[in-house]
Amino acid sequence: MSLEEALTTVEQHIEKVSAALLALDAPSLETASTALRDAAARFTWVLEQAQLQKTSEFPPQFQQRVAAIGQNLSMQRDNLARVAVLTDRQVSVLVPQAGGAQAATYGNPQAGAAKPGGAARIYRSVG
């Protein structure tokens, strides 16, 4: 695999990861991320081989493309962090945290039956 092919493959996988991230498609994101990791490892290996063989100096366009990949990965990392925060917030609304008074649906769970607020009135017997 040539250096150009390896770089192009990495760029294509970055686009796939971006599309999956924008679509919030977790299975596609996982698949695309794994493929990107593998393509990046191949690119690194090809780059190391090129440097060991002391091939000609990399053209400025090549260096610009590598820099653009770095910027894209940084943006994806930031966007992934934002999506993770939103997901955590959505989960906390659906599944409240246990262990605190905030988690109680009716009254204060630590109050007990003898204290006011220990149980909801609708469940107390009339007599």
N, C-alpha and C positions, 0 to 999 in steps of 0.2 A: 504494500500500500504506500502510495506516495504521500508526501507531506501535504500537498494540496488536497488530495482526496480525504485525508484524515481531518483536516481543518474544515472542509466542506461538510463532512459527516457530523462533526461537533455542532456546527452552525444549524444544520437541519434538526438535530435533536433538541437544541435550545429552543427552536421555534415550536416544536411539538410540546415541550414542557410548558412554554408560555401559553399555548392554546389550551392545554389541559388545565392550567392554573386559572386562566380567565373563565373557563367554562365551569370551574369548581367540580371537575370530574375526577374524583379520587382514584378510581381504578386506572384511568388513563394517565393520570399524573404519576402514579406509582410505576407504571410500565415505562412511560417516557423518561422518568428520572433514572431508572435502572439502565435504560439504553444510553442515556446521556453519560452516566458514570462510566459505562463500558467504553463508549466512544472517546471520552476524555482520557481514559487510561491508554487506549490504543494511540491516540494523538501524542500523548506524553512519550510513549515508547518510540514512536516514529521520530519525534523531535530529538530525543536523546541519540538515536542512531544517526540522524543527520549531523548532529554536532560531533559525534565521535568520528565520523568519516570526513569531517572538516569540509563539507560541501560549501558551495559559494554562500556569501553573506545573504541573509534573508532580505528580500525587497521591502521597502517601506510599506507597501500595500499589505503585505503579509503581517507585518508588525501592527498595523492599524486594525486588521481583522482580529488579531489576538487580543488587542486592547479592547475592542468592541465586545468580544466574548466575555472578558472580565467584567465590563460594565453591565452586560446583560445578566450575568450570573449574580452580580450584586443586587440588581433590581429584583430579580426573581427571589432571592433570599429575603429581601425586605417585604415583598408582596406575600411570600409564604408566611412570614411572621405575622403580618396583618390578618391573613386568613385564619391562622391558628388562634389569634386573639378573638376574632369574631366567632369562631367555632366554640371556643371555651365559654364565651358569654351566652351563646345559644344553648349549650349544654347545661349551664348553671341555671338557666330559666326552666328547662324541662326537668332536670334532676337536681333538686336543691341539695346543698351541702349538709351532711349530717353532723350532729354534735352541738348545735347551738340553738338558742331560742328562736332564731330566724327560721330554722328548719321546721318548727312546729306549725301545723296547719290550724289547730284549734287550741288556743290558750298556751300557757307556759308548761312544757312537759316536766320541768323540774318542780313545779308547785305541788304536785300530788293531789289526791282526791279531797283531802281535808281543807285545803287552802283554796281561796277563790281563784278562779281562772285555771284550775287544774283539769277540768273537763268542760267540754262544750255543754251549754244548757240544753240543747236539743236532745242530748243523750241522758240527761238526769231524769230519774223517775219523779212523777208528780207528787207522790205520797210521802 
